């Protein structure tokens, strides 16, 4: 298996990984001829180590809010690069264009002319001419000739829209749509023609020498234009057919006479990327959903269809259409072999998305530029092909023997668990999981997880993605999970709330009623009701069985800058809403009436969590974490760290341990663990710098945390040791939200327009069954504060599940009940004045 995997990595050009695998096999089988030949091949100059060979930093200026407020007011820097990788043109939010010497990272020209943020730019291959367009739809043509890097460049305005967008209207939805739905502009390589696709759907072309304007297409379907290397042809997106039966097409234009020569169809979804091959004979188009088509421009046939990647915004073909490279909003670029339709290699490239890619005509190297202010040069795999190799399956007798042994070990372990002999059960299951090919056998993994409810989590063995859920038409903004991980909840920018059966991977119900993006969702403990909060200013209560909106709990006029985080109170009778005015409000779900208000000192609550007993409320807002203790009438403590000020880096997410003693916060300056009682930082996680959205969730025992940010990977941390134990890949469109079951078994992640389910496989420590351990005392105290000394028998299951969540599941229920009765009696015997409010 390792030899076969090494052969695949050789074909991908990942020589380092292949060498590691082959070295392992060679140590075990030093005389294996095939392994020796493969190692000799790696040492020879015949294979290319496909990787990033150069990286240059291009430090264009960015707005401070764009570092953290991803999705609220997006601004993506438009870029253009010369094919030789020497010069780059960037458009700025301040309306300026900057020409960069890539190798030195020096800005050699600043071009002023626009008064609003720049939407699109283009640059001729020789760096002599440039074109740009900004939000007010003014198109400028720039002459960069002469001394090139000295003197003032000349620019002239080619076009000004007669009906520019009204940015002062106060319509935040309209303004956001205009910023996202950008215009496009392109130059022919000789700088003689400029093509512009505007917001009015018209494709225009100018002769730059005579400044004469023509209209090519009056009903464009997208803001995309591409020109061929010889300047004779252009591609654009348009509509075909009647309005009720229209379909998207890509049109091929002859720029000499302005006639459409081909219509490339069909495109069932929006076109996101266009490009010509280096020789101009082929074209590639990318669509929402990740599908890429390659077209023969001679007869308009689709000759290749590539599937399996993320939505491609940037495409590049070599001469002859043998290879294609694609990039987009995700953090990676992909190299495709067109004849086979395979993705040969996925390179981790640019945080924040890839803006452009350039594949050399011979397909041996490529250039990419991204929103992380870097330009990278890539060496690509050669033409190595893995030789066919027949597998040697195990004999049926051997498989039967191994399967029988695993089944016997699992059966014995289940008997040991039933008898409370948890260490013996753990030893048996470890033996079973060490059997090659059976580590994740269904019955075995089920028994392992059952033991996990009785054991203590000590580390992470592995993690795997079990489901990919699609259905939202726009980005996912909020998720939640039921305690057993079977039901998932998501809210999105498409203004819907979706309910998922995670076992089957199906959408059970779509809750519709909000008028704008939903950024907070919550499932009640009994799984029957849902709370959701939207930027339309409403908080809604839903019945999960019928899909009806039972009540609009909170309604504010107009759009809000951000949705209010919502939670159910521990007893499920109230909704807790964290307002953007800094206040936390309690609402009675039966009557819809406000019950209580907690007035904070800082505006804009980003995240909120509640203690199990309902007496502790923790919020992240501004430069601090605020903690309300409802016992003493709503007094506020503020966790800000030593020497911190109110203007410090923004706190954006919080997670509270089940005992209420620790809070994990995530903000612009990283992830930190706080002691609630002292207000001091007890641990700082030194991982990838968090950028964009931040989200963190702790396991109930407060020992492990899952941390993520929009432009950083998902990381699993051992909080006690401060060690990162796992990085979860596969979220190239960024991570905007996540939910974790209290026991840490299931993780639901939202990113882009999809959700991904993960199963976390924990390493365990087992303890012999016992009647009591003092480590469980805080959870019994919280139980009594929630239900009182006169708690009901049916409430005991809540306590036992919580003890299993926090690693105390090895305690016998009878022993827990006896201790609980004793603590309840002591509580009832205390003088009334000693009892908390």
C-alpha positions, 0 to 999 in steps of 0.5 A: 500500500505504501509503495503504491501511494509513493508511486502516486506521489511521484506522478504528482511531483511530490518527491518529498512525500514519495521519498518518505514512504519509500524509505519506510518500505525500504527499511522493512524490505531492503531487497525489494527491487521495485523500491530500490528503483523508485528511490534511484529515480527520485535521486536522478534529475528525471523527475521534477519536484513540483512545488513553489520555487519562488515567493515575492511579497507585494505590500499593497496597502489594505484597509484595517477592517478588511483584515477582519471583517470578511463578508461584511463589506468585501473588497478584493484587490484587483491584480494584473501581472505581466507573463514574465512575472516582473511587473504587477498592477494593483487597484486600491480601495483608495482609488489609486493604482500601483505598479510594482516591481515584483522581485524587489517588492517596490512600488515604482508608480502610483496612478491617481485618477479614480475617486472610488475603490477600483473594481478591475485592472489590466496590464499589457504583457510588455508593461507599457499600457494599463486600464482600470475601472472603479465603482462609479464605472469610470474607465481610465486608460494609462500610458506607462511608456518613456522612462518607464519608472521615472516621470509622471504617467499619462492617463485619460478617461475613456468612459464615465457612466451616465447613471453611476451607482448611488452610494449615498442611498443608504441601501446597504443591501444594494451597496453590498450587491454592487461591491460584490457584482463587479465590472470587468475590463481588459486590454488587447496585448498590443494596447490598441483596444479596451473591452469593458463589461459594465453593470448595465450589462453592455459590452463595449470596446474602444480603439485607444488611438482614436478613442472610438467606442462600439457596442459588442453585446447589449445583454451580457450575463456576467461581468467577465471578459478575456482576450486572446494572446494575439489580440484578435479574439475576445470572450464574454458571457451573454444570454441566448433565447427568450426571457422565460427560456434564456440560457447562458452562453459564452460568446467568441468575438472577432475584434476586427469587425465586432462580429460574434463567431461562436456561442459556447453553450450550455452553462447551467450556472453562473460563469466565474472564469474565462481564458484562452489557451496560449495558442488561441485555439481553445478556451476554458470556462469555469462555473459556480459549483466547480465545473470547468469546460474546455472548448475547441474554438474551431467548431465550438465543441466542448472537448473536456469537462473537469469536476471536483474542485472549488468554484474557479475564478482564475483559469489558465491553459497552455498551448494545445490545451494539454494542461489547465491551472485553476484558482479561486476563493479557496486557499489552493490552486489545482493543476489538471491533465485534460486528456484524463480529466484528472487533477494532478496536483493541488497546491496550498497557495494563497490565504484569502483566495487566488486572484490570477494564475498564469500557466506557461505555454509549455505547461512546465511552470506557472505563476499565481497571485493572491489576496495575501499579497504574495506572488508565487512561481510554481514548478509543475510535474513532468510526464512520469506515469505510474506503471500498472501494478496488480494488487495482491488481495489477502486470502479469504481464509486470512480475512476470515481469521482476522475478522473473527479475531476482531469480533471476538475482541469487541464482544469481550470488550463490550462484556467488560464495559457492561461489568464496569471494567473499563481499563480491560475494555480499553486494552481489548479495543486497542488490540482490535484497532491495531489489526491492519484493515480493521481500525475503523470497522463499524462495530469496532468504532461503535464500541470505541465511542461507547467506551469514550462516554465512560473514559477520559479524552487524552489526545486525538488519534485521527479525524475524518470528514464523513459528510459534505452537505450542499443546499445553500445558494450562498455562503453559510454563516452559522451552524449548530448541532444536537447533543448526539450529533445527528441533527445539524442546523445552518443559516446562510446568506440566502436568508434561509435556515436549513435542518439536516439529518447528518446520518443520511446527509439530507436536508430535512427542512428549509425554514424561510421567512427572513429577508436577509442573511442569517448569522446565528442559529440555535437548536433547543435541547429537546430538538423541537425548536429553533432560534434564528437571528438575521440582519433583517433585524428579527429573531424568530422562533421556529417549530421544527416538526412543522417548519412554522415560525411560531413567533418573531421575538425581536424586531428592529427597523431596517437592516442591522450591521450584524445579526444578534447572537441567540441562545436558549436559556438552560430550561428552554423557556426563554430566548437570550439575545445579545444585541448590537447595542451591547445589551443582553435581553431575555424574552419569554418564549410563551408570551414573547414579552421581554423579561430581563435586560443586562446593560453592557458598556461596549457596543456590538456583541459578536458571540455569547455563551451561557453556563449550564445553570443559567447564572453565567452569561459570557459575551465577546465584544469590542476589546474584551470578554464580559461576564455577567453573574446573574446571582448578584443582580447582573454585575459585570466583570471584564476580561481584558488581560494585563495592560489591555485597553478598550481599543485593543484587538477585537474579541470575536468568539467565546466558549465556556467550559461546562464547570463555568471556570474557564473561557476560551476567547478568539480575537484579532490577536489570537486565541486565549484561555481565561480564568473566570474567577481571577480574570487572568489569561492562563493559556495563549494558543500560538498557532496560525494568525487568525484572520477574518471570521474567528470561531472557537469551541471547547469540549465540555471538559475544557481540555481541548478546543477547535479553533478556526478563522476565515483565512486560517486552517481549522486547528485542534488544540490540547489546551492543558499542554498548549500543543496543536494536535491536528490541522483539518484540511478541506475548507478552501473556501474559508471557515465562517462558523463551526459547532462541536458536540459537548463530548467532542465526537462530531464537528460541523463546519460551515464555509463557502456555500457548503457544510462539512461534517467531521468525526474526531477519533479520541485517544482514551484513558480508562478508569475503573468504575467508582462511586464518587470522585471529587472532580465531579463536584462542580457539576453537581453544584451546577445541577442543584443551582439549576433544578434546586434541592427538590429536583425531579428524578427525570432530571438525573439523566441530564446530570449523567450525560453531562458527567459523561461529556466531561470525562466522569462517565466512569462514576456509577449512577448509584454513587452519583445519586447518593452524593447528590442526595447528600448535597441537596440535604445540606443545601436545604438545611442551610439558613435561608440567608446563605442561599444564593439569589 
